[in-house]
Amino acid sequence: MSKTATTARHPIEEIPRDRFPKHIAVIMDGNGRWAQRQGLPRIEGHRRGVHSVRATVEECARLKIDQLTLYCLSSENWKRPQHELDFLMHLLEQYMIEERATIMKQNVRVKIIGRRDGIPDQVQREMDKTIELSTANTGTTLCLAINYGGRAEMVDAVQCIAEGVQQGRLKAEDITEATIAEHLYTRGMPDPDLMIRTAGEMRISNFLLWQVSYSELWVTDLCWPEFREETLRDAIENFASRDRRFGGLTKPGSSGVDACSSGD
């Protein structure tokens, strides 16, 4: 894991397409801290964070990134004050309504992962309308993780697999990694190539625990309301400079770490 790179990099337009991440996942952290530093209420940080969501989605669409997954609301966030949760639900509903025209113009396809428990019915209706409206779009997939937890996802997957074994549709000895992947919320989606976290925190926070096994991690000290297109480009440029080995050896002539290293 590294902080924002300080070495000189080529402009993003010069990066070969095969060096781009196909799937970017983002832990959008620091809304509340940003607001407090400005002397504003925490909810204002969430409001400003929507601007960063809009800028990031638009840039991913422009760069033709296959998928962008945003960690919007974790299953642990329900512990927050009720007025903050109510405001987050309002922002989510507002986003689903107000961004539809832009989503369609940019050919973005919306998907949502996570449990629906606790999400107000009217918010769910707007979520479903946007998903349905954009289902035929062929550009960037925007996946929103709402009331999402990586451990909960695994529990749901295991329960579903166990039910299949109990009903005779599956044999225990036939369960593979592919079987598990097919029962996760993200079935049919590629694993993230790049995971970005804002606000300088060095942890995954129960996000896509199965899927990020070989994701490249990139952390910036900027809080989410400060995240803009240029920050995303910095992350992509840094990703393109890395040597991804997936547990194997460094390719001859690459600039990666020593092939004798025991790391991944």
N, C-alpha and C positions, 0 to 999 in steps of 0.2 A: 504494500500500500504506500502511496506517495502523496505528498502535498503537491500543490501546483508547481509544475516544472519551471525552472528558471533558465534552462538552456535554450539557445536559439532554435527556432523551428521554421520549416518552410510554410508558406501560406497554405491554407487548407485546400485551395483549388489545385495545388500541385501534388496532392496526395493521391496515389492510385486508388481506384475504387475498391480493389480487393484488400486494401489496408484499412478501410472504414469498418467500424462496428456495424453489424446488421441490426443488433438489438441493444438498446441502451436502457438501463433501469436507473431510476433516480430516487434517492431518499431525500425528500425535500424538508430539510431541518433548519431550524433557527428563526421561524416566523416570530415567535414570542420574544426571543432575545433581541431580535432586530427592533421590534416595537419598543421594548423597554429602554433600549439605548437611545431611541429618539424621543423618549418621554411620552410615548403613546400607549394606549391600552393594547393588550395582547391581540385582541380581535382585529386591530388595524394591521397587524403583521400578516394575519391570514388574508385580509382583503388585498394587501399589496402583493402577496404571494401569487394571487391569481394572474397578475401581470406577467410574472415570471413563467407561469404555466403557459400562457398564451404565446409568449416570445419563444419558449423552448419548443412547443408543438409546431409553430410556424417554421422555425429553423430546421427542425427534423424533416418536415415536409419538403422544404426547399432543397435540403441535402439528400433527399430520397433515402432516408434511414428507414429500414423495413418496419421496425417496431420501437416504440417508446413506452416504457412502463413507469408510471408515477405512483409512489407510495403516498396516497392521499390521507388515509385514516387507518391506523393500526387497531387491532382488536384490544390493545391496551389503552388506547386513547379515551375509552369510555370512562376512565377514572377522572377525567378532567372536569372542571366546574360545568354545571348544566348550561349556564348562559353561553359558555364558549362552545359547547357541543351544539346547542341550538343555532348559533351563528354559523358554525361549520356546515350544518345541514342546509341552512339558508343559502350559503355560498355555493354549495354543490348543486342545489336545485337551480339557482340563478345561472350557473355556468352551463348546465345542460340545456337551458332554454336560450340564453343569449349567444352561445357559441355555435349553434346549429348551422347558421348560414355560413360561417367561416369554415366549419368542419366540412361542409359539403363543397364549398368553393375550392378547398385545398385537397379534396379527394381523400380525406382521412376517415378511417374506419375505427369506430369506438367499440371497445370491449371492456367489461368490468369483471374483476375477480374479487372473491371474498364472500363472507357470509352476509345475508340480508337482514339478519336479526338486528333490531334496534333502529334500522333506517326507516324514517317515516314513509307512509304509503305514498304520499304525493311526490316525495323525492324519488321513490322507486319508479313511479309512473313516468316521470320526466327522464330518468335514466333509460328506461325501456324504449321510450319514443326516440331518443337519440341513437341508441343502438340499432333499432329497427330502420331508422331513416338512413343510416350510414352503412348498412350491412353489405351493400353492393359496391361500395367504394373500393378502389384498388391501390391507393397510395399507402402512406404510413399508417400502421395500426397504432392507435392510442389506447393503451390498456391502463385503466385506472384501478388501483388496488384500494378498495374501500371496505372498512371493517375486515381487514385482512391480517392474518397472522400465519407465519410459516409453519409453526407447530400445529395450529388448528387445521391447516391445509393437509398436513401429513396424517393427522388423526382421521379426517374425513376420507382420505384416500385409503387408509388401512381398513376402516370400517366397510367401505364399499368393496374392497377386494375380499375381505373376510366373508361378506354376504355372498359374493360370487362363488367362493369355495363352498360355503354352506349349502348353496342351491345347486351345486354340481356344475356350474358354468366354468369354473376354474379348478385346476389342480394345484395344491400348494407347491409341489415340486416344479411347476411350470412358471412360477412367479419370477420375473426378471426385473432389472432396472427399467426396461421399457414398459413393463406392466404397471409399475408404480407411476412412471411419468404420464401414462395414459389416464390415470385416475386423479391426477392433480388438477387444480383449477386451471392451470396453464396448458392443459393438453392441447396438442396441435400447434403450440407456439414454440419458437426456438428459444433456447436458453440465452440469457443476456451475455453479450460479449464484454460489455463495459458497464460497471456499476459506479455511479457518481453519488457522493454524499456531500452535502453542504454543511456549513457551520463548524467544520473542523473536527467533528466527532469520528473516532476510529472504531466503529462497531457496525454490525449489520442490522441490529435491532429487529430480529425475527422476520426479516424480509427475504422471501424467495430462497429459503435455506437449502432446498434441494437443487434449485436451478443455478445458483451462483458458484457451484463447485470449482469451475475454472474461469469465472469472470475476472476481468482485470478491474482492480479497484482504484478509484481516483477521488481524492478528497480535496476540497477547497475550504479555506477559512471563511469565505463569503457566506453570509446567511442567505436563505432562499429568496427573500425579496430583492436581494442584490444580484441574483443570477440572471444573466442575459445571454444573448446570442454569442458574444465574444467568449464568455466563459465556457459555453458548450463547445465552441471551436477549439479552445485550449485543451479541453479534455480529449476531444477526438484526435487532435494532433499528437498529444502525448500517447494515446492508445496506439496510433499508427507507428510510433517509434519503438514499440515494445516487441520482444521476441516471445511469442506464445508457444509453449512446448507441450502443454497438456500432459505433463509427466514424462515426456520423452527427452531427447537430447537436443541441444542447440544445433540448428542447421549450420553446416560448414559455411564460413564466410559471413555469418550474421554478426550483429553487434551486441547480441545478448550476453548474459552472464556465462561464465565458464561451463562448458558441457560436463565437467566433472562434479559440478555442484550437486548436492543431494536434494535441492529444492525442486518445486514443480516447474 
